Amino acid sequence: MDESSPDLQSQQDEDLEGSYSKLPAFRRKQATVSSFVFYVLCSLGLLICVEVIIFSRFLLPLAVGNASYSGDRRSNVSDLINLEPEAPFRTSFHFQPPKNWMNDPNGPMYYKGFYHLFYQYNPWGAVWGNLTWGHAVSEDLLHWLDLEPALKGDQWYDVGGVWSGSVTFRLDGTPIILYTGLAEDLEQTQNMAVPDDASDPFLRKWVKSSENPLLRHPDGVYKEDFRDPSTAWQVEDGSWRITIGTQVETDGMALVYKSRDLLHWELEKNVLYTIPGSGMWECLDFYPVAPTGRRGLDTSTRGPSVNHVLKVSSYNDQHDYYAVGSYNEVTQAFTPVNQELGVLYGLQYDYGKFYASKSFYDPVKKRRILWGWSNESDTEAQDIAKGWASLQAIPRTVWLDSELGDNLIQAPIEELKSLRGVKVSKAEVELEAGSILRIEGSYGGQLDIEVTFEYPDVSKVAFKYGRPLDDPFDCSEGGSAQRGVFGPFGLLVMADDALQEQTALFFYISQSKDRQWSTYFCSDQSRSSLLDGVDGSAYWGNVRVLPSENFLSLRVLVDHSIIENFVQGGRMAITSRVYPTLAVKEQAHAFLFNNGSTHVTVRKFDVWQMNGVNASKQKAHLLQDSPLEYRAFS
């Protein structure tokens, strides 16, 4: 991690006023004093508080713009900050257990008025191991009741741990769990559990089938490479199918099993999909998507206009890849609609810290919801010290991008908007080359930000001397410090006043050797924390911008140690984990910036302070008459 400078480092450009440079200590003090005077004037109502800071080699001049606010800005922000969690890096509106280790989301579902989430959980510490199925329920996917673990490893076939799996509903509406158990000799087996009392809406007790294990690894498959049964789906003749991840030698593949009763399974001769040399596949997900609209489909929905999504969690590189395609029930084959975007070749759910995801169909709101595990970027020792590790990313609604037909759109669940508090907005903001605009009112570690940029007019820029305008883009090479004609430009979040800590979220538009323009988005963690041992990786990917789209949009969720980005309406997502030590509470701010050599127009930005689940008006009332303890995970 580069800690050499408190501000954005740019390449030397003598002809560009306002280029980023290292500020001497006395200039940082001067800027702090200037800011203090500015804040005093703001508090007296003498200035409308949007601060523009133009970094030059010698000073930090201030400019003033106009912004609109909703509510009593200073007092409401202070109230929200006082409600932030005291434990370092704990989140306020993301799901996490009260303590200890968590990883894969398992078997999410809706049952008798409640959303259920199971998850890989270590009840004994903040490191991986002793895996059980943690269990929590919610009425709104925001406020959660922590229950006793649903499944523990207590049989020969799962004594080494109850690994990932899924929930399927029988035709009578009863849920069953299919899961992978780890035997003492490390063999991975597939097993079933059913509710002890299906009338209990909380499903607090589960009973393992006497016929377990239902499946053991087939011939040609190594015993440690056979895991994570999917949700079952029905085909036309009424029989069921599941897919299970494996590898044969180094060929990753999705095996298919069939059953009449969800209890006795037979391996199909054809595989659903395979890619030579791709390594182990795990946590497979397979579900249908509607051709248009945001409506979700039950997992067994079929029809001539219905496409399917196959998601693979790649054990080799710890990313979730997916493809949209057609499913042939006769051959059991999945075929991507765009072969160039086949599984592992093209699209990821998320280009950052998001893995082992699992979706489910919500029958109440007719939507498909996606959960994903966001692991830590700090050290194991730091996790042990803080007593917990890992989050679940905000649940996302997913649907087919009908404009492209081979891409999904992801958006935070609509319930999240109920946590929005004080709002600050501004339209038509000009970001000159080398400028930073501080968004006054964007205090604290809990924010929901929406910003739209005008897509630059690239037609006015030609090749220079027959060479590409920019070098090939690589976010890991300099991050937000590199300089091009169009970018980097975007946001700095979780940033302190001197920008010693900052997480840069930005667009970069570059021209290739064949004179084609490409748009990229990057989340740069290289300066997100002054802590030792923190991963400062940069995550990035190509943004698919349609010819009809003359804008670039971004929505950002900030919740202390997690930042989630939804780009171009949710066509792309990047999640990162950050651990600021200076940019906390009232010292954490958000900025707009442009480190390119061409000005950029911000059509509009909106920033909401976010209530934590304990501070929101939607007070949970789960189990009011129950002795079980309610925890809001904040």
N, C-alpha and C positions, 0 to 999 in steps of 0.2 A: 504493500500500500504506500502510495506516494504522499508523504506528509510534509513535503518541502515548502508548500505554499498554502496560505489560507484562502486563496481565491482561485478562480479558473485560470489555468496556465495556458496561454496561447502561443503559437509560433510568432516569431518576431515579424512584424510587418510595419516598416517605417512609414508607409504611406497611409496607414489607417489610423485615424484618431480613435481613441477609446479602446485600444487593444489591451487585453488583459495582461497584467504584470504583477510581480510580487510586491506587495505593499510593505514598506518599512514599518517598524513597530510604532514610530511616532505618528505615521500617517493613519495606522489603525486606531490609535488613540484619538487623533483628530476626528476621524469618522465617527467614533463612538460618542464624542462630545457633541458633534453636529447632530447626530441622531437623537441624543438626549434632549437637546434644545428643541428639535423638531417634535419630539413626543410631547414635551410640555405644551408647545403651541397647539398640538392636536387636542390634548386633553382640555385645553381652554376653549376649544371650538374655533380657534382663529384660522386654522387651515383645514382643508379637506385632505384626508390623509392617504394619499397614495404616493409613495416615495420612489423616485427614480434615481438609481445610483449608476453613474457612468464611470467605469473604472478607467483611469488613464495612468500614466507613469508616475504622476506626482500628487494627485488629489482626487477627492471623491465629491464632486459637485452634486448638489441635490436639486431636483426639480419636482414640481407639484402637478398632479392631475386631479381628475374628478372621479369619484367612485360612489356607488350607492350601497347602503347598508340596510339590513333588516334587523330591527330590534336595537336594544341598548348595547352597543358594541362592547365597551370596556367591561361593564359589570357582568354581562352574560358570559363573555369569554372567561372572566375570572371565575365565575361559578363553575363553568365546565372544567377548567383546569383543576380546580379544587376537587373535582370528582374523578380525576384521572387516577388510575391504580398507582399505589405507592411502590410496589415491587418493581424493580428495574425491568423494563422491557415486557412486562405483562401487557396484554392487549385489553381493550375495553369493549369491543363488539365482535371479536372473532372467537370461535369455539376453541377452548383448550380445557383439559381437566384441571382440577384444583392443584395438582402436583404430578410429578413423575413424567415418565416417557410416554409419548404417543407417536404412532406412525399411521399406516394406511387406514382410510375410512372403509368400513365394511357394512354391507347390507342396509344402506339407508332405505327408509320406507315411510309410508303414511298408514296408520292403523288406528281405527276407532278414535279419531279426533286428535291424534298426536303424531308428530314427526319423530321418527326414531333414528338415531345414529349409533352404530357400533363402530369400534375402532380398535386397532392394535394398541395394547396398553401394557406397560410394566408396572404392576402395583407396588414394586419394591424399590424403585429408584428412577433416576433421570437419565439412564442409559438404556440402550436396546437390550432386551432379554426378558425371560419369564413371560412370554407373550400370552395375554388373555384377550377376551373381547370386552373392552370397556363399553358402557352403555349409558346413553342419555336420551331424554325426551324433551320435546318442545311443542308449543302451540303455534309458534310463529317463526321458527328457525333462527331466532335471535336470543331468546331467554331459555335457558336449559336447566333441566333437573338432572342432577348426577345420580345415577342408580348404581347398584352393585354390579360388578362384572357379570355378563351374561353367560360366558363360557370360560372354563378354566381347563388346563391340561391335566387330567386326572385318570386317563385311560392309556393303555399301552400304545395306542395308535396316535395319541396327541400329547404324551407326557413331556415331549420336548417343546411344546408350545401350540397354541391354537392360532394358526395363521389365517390369512385372508380368505374371504369368501363372499357369498351373496345371499340375498333373500329372494324367495319365489313364493307367490301365492298359489295355493291349490285352488281348484275350481270352487270349493266351498268357502273360499275367502280366508282360510287359515294360512298364516305365513310359515314357511319352513326355512331353516338355515342349511346351506351347503357350504362346508368349509374345509380347508386343508389342515390336517393334523401332522405334527412332526413326531415320529416315533423315536425311541431311544437310539436306534441305529441310524437316525437321520433320514429314514425313508419318509417320503411325503405321501399321505393318504387322503382320500376324499371321504367326507363324513357328513352325517345329517343330524340336526337337532330340531325339536319341535316344542312349541309352548306347552308348559305344564298346565296352564289354565288360559285357554284362548279367549275367555271372557274378560280377562284382565287387560285393560287398555295399555298398561305399562309393560306388559310381557316381562315381568321381573324374574321368572324362572323358566329355564329351558331344560329339556330332557334329551339326552343323546340316544340315538337309535340303537337298539340291540343288534342290528345287522351291520353296524359299523365295523370295519371300514367298507363303504359301498364300492370304492374303487381303489385299486393299487396300480402302480405304474405299469404300462403295457410293455411288451417286448420291444427292445430297441431304444427304450427311454431310460435314462439313468434315474435311480430312485430319488435323487435329490433335485431333479429337474421336472417336477410334475405338480403344478400348484394353481390355486386360486380359481375355483369353478365360478363361472358367470351366473347371472340370473338366467333361469330356464325360460325358453319360449316355446309356444306350440306351433306346429306346422298344420297343414290342411287336414291330414288324417287324424288329428287329435293327439298325436304323440308329442313328446317333449324333446327338446334339444338343449344341451349346454356346450360351452366351449371351455377348454382348459389349456393353459399355456405350458409350453415345453420347448426343448431343443433336442434335435437328433444330431449328434456330433456338434457342428456349429450352426446348424440350420434352425432358426427360430420358426415356430409354427403354432397354429391354433387348432388343437384336436377337437373333434366333435363327437359327442356321445348322445345316444338316443334312449328314451325310456317311455313306457306306458303309464307308470305309476309314480315317477319321481324317486323311486327307491332302487329299482334294478336297472342298471345301465349297461349299454353295449356300445363298443367303439365303432364308429363309422369308418369305412375303408378310405374315404376321401377326407382331406383336411380342409378346414375353412379357408386358410390362407397360409402361405409360407414364403420366406425369403432366405435364400441360401446365404450362409455366412453371417447372419444377423444376430446370432447369439440367443441367450435365454429370453423368452417372453413371459411376462407375468402380469397379474391383475388385468386380464382381458375384460373388455366391455363390448357388448354388441347390442345395438338397439335401432329401431326404425325412426325415421324422421319424415315429417310431412313435407310435401313439395313446396308449399308456400305458407306464409304466416308463421306465427310464433307458437302455435299449438303443439303440445307434446303428444306423443303416441305411446300407448301401452306396449310393452315389450313384445307381445305376440301379434301386434297389428301387421297385416300384410295386404298387398294389393299391387296392381300394375304400376301405380304412380308412386309407390312407397320406396324410398331408398333406405339403405342402412348405413350405420357408422360402425366401423371396427376400430377399437382403440387398443393399442399395445403399449404396455409399460416395458421399456427396454432396460433390462438389468445391466447391460453393458455400459450405458451412458446415463441412466437414471433420468430419462425424459419420457413423456407420454406423447406418442405419435398416433395420428388417426388418419383415416381416409373415408370418404363418402363413396358408396358404391351400390351395386345390385347384389341381391342374394338369391341364389337358385336353390330352392328347397329339394329338388331332385338330386342334384349333384353335391349339395351342401357347400357350394363354392361361393366365395365373395370376390367380386370383380370391381375395382375402383373405376369410377366414371372418368377419371383423369389419370391415366397410367403414370404420368409424370409426377403426380401427387399421391402415389401409392403409399401404403403404410411404411414408415421409416425413411421414405424418400422425400417427403415434402413437409406436411403440416404437423405442428405440435399444438396441443391444447394451450400450452404456456411455455415460453422460452426461458423461464427462470426457475425458481424454487417451487415446483409444483409437480407431484409425482403420485403414482399408485392411485389414480383417481377412480371414482365410482359414481355412476349416475343412477337415477331412479325416476319413475313416472309418478307425478303428483296427481292423483285422481280428483282432487278438490279444485285445483286451479288449472287443470288440464295443461300441464307443462312438464318438461323434463329438467331435472335439477342435477347439477354436477358438483360433487365434492372432490377436493384434492388436498393431499398432505403437503404442507410447507415445512421442510426441516430447517434446522438451525444453520447459521453460518459462523457461529462462534466455536469455541473449543469444548471438548467433553468436560474438561475441568471447570469451565465456566458454567456449563449446564448443571453439573453436580452442585456447584456453589449456589446457583439460583434455585435449584430444587425442581426444575421442570425442563422439558425439551419438546419442541415442536408445536405447531398450530395446524388447524384446518383453515384453508383459505375460505373466504366468503363463499357460501353456496351460490352457484351461478345458474341462471336459466340459459339453456342452449337450444338453438333452432337452426335450420338450414338457411344459409345465405342464398336466397333465391336469385340474386343478381349474378352470382358466379356458379352456383349449382354444385360446387365441389368443396365448399368451405362452410364451417359453422360460425355462427355468431354467438358470443358469450356476453352476458350482462349480469351484474349483481342482482340478486333477488329483489323484487320490488319492495319487500318489507323493510329493506335497509333505509329507505327514504324516510321512514317514520322516526329515525334517530337524528335527522338533520335539525340543527339549531340555528344559530346566528349565521346570516348570509352576507357576503360582500360580493358585489358585481361591478363589472365595467365593460364597456364596449368600445370598439375602434381604438385600440392601443397600438401605436407605432413603436416597434422595437428596432432602434437603429443598430447598425453594426457595432458590436462590442458593448452592448448595454445590458443592464440588469434592472428590472423593475420589481421593487419589493411590494408585495400585496399586503398592504396594511390591513390588519384584522385577521390575518391568517396565523393566529397564535396556536401553540399547543401541538400535541402529538396525535390528535384525532380530527381528521379532515376528510371531506369529500369534495373533490375538485373536478370541474368540467371546464375545458378550454377548447376553443376552436380557432385555428390559424387559417389565414388565407393561403391557398397553395401558391407559391411564388410563380411568377411568369418566367418559366425557363426558356421560352422561345426567344427571349432577347439576349440570351447568352450563347455564344458559339464556341467551337473548339479554338484553343489557343495554339497557333503554330502547328496545327495538324495533330496535336496530342490531346488526350482526354483532359477534361477540365480539372478533375481531381484524381488522386490516386485511388485504387480500389478501397472501399470502405471496410474498416475493421474496428469495431467499437472498443475492442480490447487494446488497441494501439493508440493510447492517449485519451480515450474516452471523450468527455466534453471539452478537453483542452485542444483537441485537433481543430483545425480551421479550414473551412471550405467556403465556397461561394454561397451555398444555401445550407447553412448549418455548421455546427449544431445550434439548434434553437429549441426551447421548451421550458421546462420547469426545474427549479431547485426546491426540494422539500427537505424537511427535517434539517434545516440549515440554521446555524447560529449567525449572529450579526457580522462577525469577521469572516464567515465562510470557511472556518477551519474544519467544520464538519458540514457535509452537504451530500445529498443524493441527487444526481443529475438525471433527469428524464427528458429525452430529447429526440427530435427528428433530424435527419441528415439526408439531403438529396444530392446524389452524385451521378456523374455521366460515365458510362462505360466506353470501352474502346470502339464498340459498334455504334456509338453515339446514341445509346438508349439511356433514358433517365430512370433511376431507381430510387425508391424512398425507403429509408430504414428508420427503425425506432430502437432506442437503446436505453437501458437502465444501468447507470454506472455507479457501482458501490465503492469505487476506489478511495473515496474520501468520506465515506459515510460515518466512520467512527475513528476515534483516536485510541481505541482499545487495541492491545496487542493480540495477535492470533486470529483476528477476524478476517474472514474471506472477503476480499475486495474485488471479486470478479465483476465483469461487465456482461450483461445479458442483452442480446439484440437479435433482430431478425428483419426480414424484408416485409414491408407493408404493401398490401395489394390495394392500389388506389385506382378506381375506375376512371375512364376518360371523362365521364359526366361529373365527377367529384372535383370541385375546385376548392376544396378545403382539406384540412387535416384535423381530426378530432381526437381528443384524449380525455378519459375519465380516470382519476387517480383516487384510490382509497388509502389513507394513511392511518395506521393504528399502532403507534409506538415502534414496534420492532418489525412490522410488516408493511410493505408498500405494494399495492396491486394496481397495474396499469391495464386499461382496456382501450385499445387503439382503433381508430377508424370505425366507430360504432360497435366495437367488440369483435371485429374481424381478426384481431390479434390480441394476445394477452401476455404480460410479463409480470411475474411476482418476484420480489426480492426481500431479503431479511437484513435489517440494519440495527445497529446498537449504539446510538449517539450517547455521548457523555456530556457534551456542552449544549447541544440543540435539544433541550428537553423543556417541557412545560412552557412557561412564558418566553423562554429563550429559543424556542423552535419557531421558524418562520418559513414561508413559501415565497419564492421569487419567480418571475418570468425572466428569461435571458435569451440573448442572441449572440453567439460567438462566431457567426458567419460574417462574410464581408459584404452582404447585401441585406438591406432592411427587411423586416418581416412584419406583417400586420396581424394583430390578434383581433379577430372579429368580436369575441366576447369571452369573458371568463366569469365563472361563478364558483365561489368557495364557501362551503358550509362548515362551521364547527359541528362536530359530531358528538352527540350524547353517548355516554357509555350505557350499557344495558341497565345498570342500576339507576342511572340518572334520567332515563327516558320516561315519558308519560305512560308507556305500556308496562305497568308494573305486573310482573308475572304473578299468577294466582294458582300455579300448579300445586296440587296436593295440599290445599289449604287445611284440610282436616287430617292430614297424614303426618305421622312422626318422622317421615323421611325429610332429610335436609335439602332445602332449595339452595342451589349455587348458581350464580349468574356468570361464572367464569370471567371475572374481570379483575 
